[in-house]
Amino acid sequence: MTGSEWLKVLAFVVLFSWYPLSAMHWANVSDPDIWWHLRAGEWMFQNHAIPHLDPFSVTGGPWVAYSWTFEAFIYQVASRWDLVGIVTYTILMSLAIIGILFRSLRTLTSDFWRAAALTLITSLTFSRIFSPRPGLFTTLLFVVVLHILLSTERDGRARRLWLLPLVMLAWANIHIQFVYGLFLIGVFAIDPLLSRIIRYKTDRKIPASTLWLVFAASTLATLVNPYGIGIYRVISDFARQPKLYSLVIETQPMKFNHFTHYLAIGMVLLAVVMMLRAKRFRPAWIILLAWATASGIHAERDVWVLAIVAATVIADSLSIASGSEPLGSRTRLFGVAGVGVVVLLGLTWIMPTNKELLSRVSRVFPMGSVAYIHEHKLQGPIFNDFNWGGFLIYTLPDMPVSIDGRTNVHGQDRIENSWNTWKMGPNWQNDPNLNRANLIIGEPELPLTKALAHDSRYRVAFNDGVSVLFVRAQ
C-alpha cells in the first residue's frame, strides 16, 4: 500500500472511532426518558400485550406507545448487559449512522477526503444529541432512506426503491418521527415536476411515477402498527400543543450556547453558497434545506436533520462525476480492522463497568430516596417532577407517578401545571396531585423543595444532596 492509502486508513479510523471513544469516556445513563422506555418494555413482556392505556401514572388515560418495538428491544438489551448494554447500543447506533452517512456522501462526491471531512463535521454537529432513545433509529433510518434515494438516482436501479415501504413500516413502529421519512420521499417524488416548472435540468434516472407509487406504498405501510391511523392522531395532538416546545428541554429552540450550534448554521450557509456557486438550484435541495434549517433551529433535538441535509447539499454541489470511485479493498479492509481494534481497546480500557455507571446514575437521579422508600415500605401517592418521573416509573413500578416524560400522555397543560407547582407559581398550592400526595421527591434547588422543608405538614425523611424525600406528617 502507498503512503496516501495508509493516510486514508488513518482518516477512516479517526472518522469512525472518535465518537465511540468519547462516548465511552463520558458514558452516563443520564437520559430521563430511557427509564420509562425500559419499564414499558418490561411491562409488555410481563403482560404479553402492547399498552393502550397508561399503567404508570395517576393520569391513567389513553396511551399510544409509538416506540413499542424500541422499548421491547432496549429492555432485552438491559436485561442481558445492564447499563453497559445501553451505552453500547448508543455507540453502535452512532457507528451505523456515521457509516451510512459517509457512504451516502461518497455517492455524491468522488473525493474521499471531501466525503470524510463532511461526515466528520456533520457527526460532530449532532453528537451532543446522541442518547439511548428511539430517536437514534430516526436518524439512522433517515440516512438510510436518503441513501437509497440518492443511490437509485445515480444508477437507475428502481427496484431498490421498494425497500422504502419496508423501512417505513419498521420506522412507524419505532419512533413518531417516521413522518420525516415520508416527507423526504415525498420531496423526491415531487421534485421532477418542480424541476420542469423552473426548467432545472437533471440526469436523474428514476421515473416520477415510480416515486409516487413508492410514496403511496410507504404511507400505507406506516398504518401497519398496533394503533393504525391512531398514530397520526398523536402527531396531530403534538401540532396542537405548541407549549410543549418551551416546556421540554429537548424541543426548545437552539440557544446558541454551544459551538456545535454555530457549526450547524455554518453548514447551512456553506450549503447555500455552494448551491449558488455551482448554480444547482434543485427544488428538492431547496425544500429540504429550508425545512431542515427551520426544524433544527426550532427544536435543538432536530439539529441532526439540519446537519445531514446541509452536508448532502454541499456534497452534491461538489460532485463532478455521477458515480464515486470506490476505496481500494485493502484500504477499506485495514480501515475497518483499525476501527475494530480501537473500539475493542476502548471497551477494555475506557468503558466504565456497570458498577461505575450506576454510581454516575446516583449523582443524577434519586436513587437514595428510592432505596429509602423500599427499605421502609413507604406508600404513595407520590408527587414528583417531570424529569424524574421516568426513573421513578422504573424503580418504583407499583407506585404511579404524578408526571413523567411521556408528553403524549400528559399533554402541555398537565406538564405546565406540574412545573408551575415546583416553581411555586400562581395557585401552586391548589395542585390536586400535591395535596393528595403522601410522598414528595424533589431536587434540593427547586423552590417547592425549599418551601416544604419549613412546612409542618411534611417531614424530611431522606436528603442526600441529590434528592429530598418528604413524607406527610401523621
N, C-alpha and C positions, 0 to 999 in steps of 0.2 A: 504493500500500500504506500502511496505517496504521502508527502507531508501535508498536502491540502486535504487528503482523505482523513488522515488522523485528526486534523483540526476540526473536520466535520463531526467525527466521532466524539471529540471532546465537547463540542457545542451541543450535540444530541444529548449527551449525558447531563450537561448543565440544564438544558431546557426541561428535561423530564425528571430531574432529581431535586431541583431547588425547592419546590413546594413540599414534596413528601418529607424532606429533611427538616424544613422549618415547622411543618405540622407536627412531626414527632417531638421536636424540641419544646414547642409551646402547647403540646397536647393538653386539652382540658375539655371535659364534657360539661360545658357551662351553658349550653343552649337550653333555654327554659322549656321549649316545646318537645324536646326529644323524649322527656319522661312520660308525657301523656300519650305520645305515639307508642312507646313501649307498653304501657298499660292497656292501650286499645288492642294491640297485638295479642297480649296475654288474654284479654277478655274474649277475643274471637276464638282462640284455641280452647279456652275453658268452656265456652258455650256453644262451640261449633256453629257459629252464626256470625253474620255481619250486622253491626248495630244500626238500628233505625231510630232509636230513642236514646237520649243521653243517660247513661248509667252512672256518671261520675260526679255530677254536681247537683246542687239543690234546684237548679233551673229545670232539669228533667224533661225538657221539651224534645222536639224532633231533632235528629242529628244525621246529616249526610256525611258519613265518614269517607270523604272522597279519596283519601290516601290509604285505603284499607290494605292494598297489596304491599305498600311500603311498610305499614305497621306490622303486618304478619311477618314480613321479611326481617325487619330490624329486630323484632322480638326474638326470632330464632338465632340471629347473629349474637345478640347479647346473652341469650341463654347458653350458648356454647363458649363464647370468648369474653363475656362480660364487657367492661368498659373499653378494654383494648380492642375488642371487635368493632365497637362503634367508631373509635378513632381510625382503625384500619379501613373501615368502609369509606370514610371521608377521603382518606388518602388514595385508595384505589379508584374512587369515582373521579377525583381530580386528575389522576393519570389518564383515565379514559377520555375525559373532556379535552385535556391538553393534546392528547394523541390524535383524536379525530379532528380537532380544530387545525392542527398542523397539517394533517393530510388534506383537509378541505382547502386551506390556503395554498398548499402546493398544487392543487388542481387549477388554481387561478394564475399563479406565477411560477415560472420555471426556475426561478432563482432560489436555491436552498437557503441562502443567508437572509434574504428578504422574508421568506416564509418563517424562518426560525426567529428572527427579530420581532416580527409582528406577533407571533404566537407568544413569545416571552412577555412582551409588553401587555398584550391582552390578558394573559393569565395573571400577571401582576396586578392589573387594574381591578379585577374582581376576586382576587384571592381572599380578601377580607370577609367575603360573604360565604366562603366555603364552610358549611356547618352540616352536622349529621341530620339533615332534613330531606323530605321528598323533593324539595326544590333543586337538589343536585341532579335528580333524574330529569327535571325540566330542562336544566342547562344542557345536560348530555343529549337528550332527545332532540332538542332544538338544533344542536350542532349536527346530529345525525340526519335530520330532515334536510337541513341546509346542504349537507354534503351530498346526499342522494340527488337533490335537485340540480346542484352545480355539476356533478359528475355526469348526469344524464344529458344536460345541455351540451357538454363537451363531446361526448362520444355517441349520443343519439340512441343509446340502448334503453328504449322506453319501457321495456319490461321491468326494469329496476324500480320504476315509479310505483309499481303495485305492491312494493314493500311498505309504502307510506300508510295505507289503511291499517296494516298490522301494527305499525309503530304507533299510530294514533289510538288504536284500541288499547294497547298497553298503557300509553300515556294517560288516557282518560281514567284509568283505574289506579293511577299512581299519584297524580297531582292536578289540582284545579287549573293550573296554568297551561293545560293542554291546548287551550284556545290560542296560545301563541303559535303553536304548530299549525293549527288551521289557518290562522292569519297569514303565516308565511307561505303556505301552499296556495292560498287564495291570491296573494300578491303576485306570485309567479304565474298563476293562471290568467290573471287579467293583464299581465304585462304585455303580451303580444298585441292586444287591442290598443292599449295606450301607446305602444311604440308606433303603431300605424298612424295613430292620430297626430303624434308630434313628428312623424317621419324619422324616427330613430332606427337606423339600420343595424341589424344584428345577424350573427351567424348561428343562432340557437337552432337546435335540431329536434325540438320536441313539438309535436302538433298541439295547438291550443286546445283542441277537442279532447285530447288525452289528459291534459292537465285538469280540465274541468270535470271529466269523469273521475279522475283520481281524487279531486277535491270533494266531489259528492260522496264517493265511497268512504273517504276518510271521515267526513261528517257523520255519516250513518254508523261508522264503526265506533265513534265515541258514545253512541247510545247503548252499546253493549257493556253495561255496568249494573251493579245491584240497584241503582236508583233511577235508571232510564233517563227520561227527559228531565227528571228532578235535579240532575247535576247542573243543568243550565240555570235552574232557578237559584242555585247558590250564587252563580255568577251575577245574576240579576240583583239578588239581595245585596251583594257586595257593592254593586254600582250605585245602589240607592242609599248607601251609608257612607257618605264622604268623611264623616268624623273619624272613621277608623284610621285614616291615613295620618292623622295627627296623634291619635291615642296609642298606636302601636309603633314601637321604635323602628322596626324593620321597614315599615311602609312610609316612614316620614321622608320628606324631600332631602336631597343632598344638602348638607350644611357647609360643604367646602372647608371642612376642618381636618382633612387628611390629604396627603399628596396624591393618593390614587384618584380622588375626585377631579383634581386638575389634570391628571393624566388622561382620564376618561374624556374630559372636554377637549383636551388637546388632540385626542384621536379623532373626535368628530370634526374638529376644524381642519385637521390634516386630510380627512376623507373628502371634505367639501373642496379644499384646494386642489387635491389630486383629480377629482372629477372635472373641475373647471379647466385644469391644465391639460388633461387628456381629452377633453371635450367628449366625455362619455356620460351623457345625461340619460342613462337608462331609467325609465319610470320606476321599475321595481326598486332600484337602489335609492332613488329619491324618497319614495314612500316609506321604505323600511328604515332609512336613516332618520327621517323626521319622526316616525313612530318610536323608534328605539331611543332617540335622544329625549323625547318627551317622557317616555316611560322611566328612563334612568334618572332623570332629574326629579321627576315627580315622586318616585319611590326608590330609595337607595338600594333596596333589595334587587332592583332590576338593572343595576349598573352593568351586569354581565351581558345583557342583550344589547346595550349600547356599545360596549366594547367589541363584541363579536361582529355585529353588523358593520361598525366602523372599520374594523380590520378587514372584513370581506370586501368592502368598497375600495379600500386602499389597495388591496391585493389585485383586484380586478383592474384598477386604473394602472397598475404597474405591469400587468401582463402584456407579453409580446406575442407568444405563441399560444395556440389554443390548447395545447397539452402541456404536461410538465415532465421534465427529464427525471426519471426515477433515480433514487440513490443507488449506488452500487451495492450489490448483495453483501459484499464483505463489510462495507461501511455500515450498512444497516444492521448486520449481524453483530459487529463489535459494539455498535451503539446500544442496541437492546441489551446485550450482555453486560455492558458497562452500567447501564441504568439498574439492571437486576442486582449486580454486585453492590452498588452504592446503597440501594434501598434495603437489601438484606443486612448490610453492615449497620445501617441506621436503625433497623428493627432490633438488632442485637445490642448496640451501644447507646443509642439515644432514646428509643421508645420507652416511656415510663411503664412500670408494672401496673397491674390493676390496683394494688395497694396504694401506689403513689397517685394514681388518678383519683381514687376515692378520697384521698387526703385533699386533693385540689378541689374536688366537688364540695367537700365540707366547708371550704372557705367562701363558697358562693351560695349554697343552699342550706336550709335549716335542718341539717342532719341531727344536730344536738337536740333540738326541740322535738323532732320526730321520735328520736330514741327515748326521750323523757316520757312522751305520750305512751309509747309502747310499754315502757318499764312500769309506769304507774297505772296503766289500763284506763286512761282518761277517756271520757266520752264526749262526742260533739253535741250540738253542731259546732262547726269551725268557721271562723272568719279569717280570710287570708287576702293577700293582694294578687294582682294579675300575674306578676312574673313568677310567683312561687306555686301557683295553682297546679301546674303540670307535675312538678316534683311531688307535691302532696298527694295527687291522684295516684302516683306510682308507689309512694312509700306508706300511704295510709289508705289502702284500697277499700276499706269498709267505711270510710268516713267521707261523705260527699263534700266537695269544696264549694266555696261561695262564688268563685270566679276562676277562670283559667284561660289559657291562650287560644282556645277554640273560638275564634271570632264569629264563626257562622252559627255557633250555638247560642252565644250570649248577646250578640248584637251591640251596636255602638252605644245604645242608651244604658244598658247594664254596665258595660265596661266604663263608660264615663262616670256613672254614679259611683262605682267602686273606687275609682281614682279620686273622685271628689271627697269621699269619706276618708280615705287615707290621708288626704291633704287638708282635711278639716275645712272643706269649702262650705258654701251656703247649705243649711239644713242637713249637715252631715249626721247629726245626732238622730235623725229620723230614718236612717238606713235600716230596713227590716232585718237584713241578714246580720248586721252588727248587733241589733237589740235582742235577737234570739240566740246569739252565739254563746256557747259555754267555754269555748277555747278561741283565742285570738293569737295568731302568729304574725309578727311584723318585723320589718327591718328597723334597727335602732334609730336610724336617721329620719324616719318618716314622722311627720307631725302627730299623727294619731298615736303612734307608739309612745312618743314622749308624753303625750297627754294622759294616756291610760296608766302610766307609771305613777301618776298622782291621783288616780280615780279610786275611791274607796270601794267601788263595786267590783273591782278586779284586784287580783294579787299576781305578782310576778312569780311564776313557778320555775322559770329557767331563763338564763341570759348568758350566752357565751360570746357576745360581741358580734356575732353574725346574725342571730335572730333572738327575739324576745318572745317568750310564751306566756300569755296571760290566761288565768283561769278565773271564771266568775266566782266571786266570793259567796259563800253559802250564808 
